[in-house]
Amino acid sequence: MFFELLDKTTSTASSASAEGDVWQMVITIGIWVLVIGAAYFLFIRPQKKKQQQEEELRNNIEIGDDITTIGGIVGRVIAVRDDDDTFILETGSDKTRMRFKKWAISSVDTADKQPKDNKKSDDADKKSKKKDKKSEQTSEGESLEK
């Protein structure tokens, strides 16, 4: 009788222990999923987005664009060859021409090729300048009336 009672108590304790182990494992897996998901959204996704923007920038260069290469050479594009992914850059006062691969482009310095974020900030600057002019005009008008 005592052994039967002992068997029942140990079996219920072991099932409770097994249930606890399962929940502990589920919580551990959940934490790992959250950590990996956070790493993806904080590190991997922004990097892919940046690479995609750079690729788009390199594929959309046109003749006449001002370019800075990764080596620091600044010049104007005079020819683009899509068959071998190269472009010809003209630089300096003596019109030196050099041929580069498209992956060597660091930035496009042409004003209309600037990122959209810069255009938004330029628009905000223009609006603030207009407000400043209006406030100056109203303050001048008030001082003239006095």
Rosetta blueprint (number, residue, H / E / L):
1 M L
2 F H
3 F H
4 E H
5 L H
6 L H
7 D H
8 K H
9 T H
10 T H
11 S H
12 T H
13 A H
14 S H
15 S H
16 A H
17 S H
18 A H
19 E H
20 G H
21 D H
22 V H
23 W H
24 Q H
25 M H
26 V H
27 I H
28 T H
29 I H
30 G H
31 I H
32 W H
33 V H
34 L H
35 V H
36 I H
37 G H
38 A H
39 A H
40 Y H
41 F H
42 L H
43 F H
44 I H
45 R H
46 P H
47 Q H
48 K H
49 K H
50 K H
51 Q H
52 Q H
53 Q H
54 E H
55 E H
56 E H
57 L H
58 R H
59 N H
60 N L
61 I L
62 E L
63 I L
64 G L
65 D L
66 D E
67 I E
68 T E
69 T E
70 I L
71 G L
72 G L
73 I L
74 V E
75 G E
76 R E
77 V E
78 I E
79 A E
80 V E
81 R E
82 D L
83 D L
84 D L
85 D L
86 T E
87 F E
88 I E
89 L E
90 E E
91 T E
92 G L
93 S L
94 D L
95 K L
96 T E
97 R E
98 M E
99 R E
100 F E
101 K E
102 K H
103 W H
104 A H
105 I E
106 S E
107 S E
108 V E
109 D L
110 T L
111 A H
112 D H
113 K H
114 Q L
115 P L
116 K H
117 D H
118 N H
119 K H
120 K H
121 S H
122 D H
123 D H
124 A H
125 D H
126 K H
127 K H
128 S H
129 K H
130 K H
131 K H
132 D H
133 K H
134 K H
135 S H
136 E H
137 Q H
138 T H
139 S H
140 E H
141 G H
142 E H
143 S H
144 L H
145 E H
146 K L
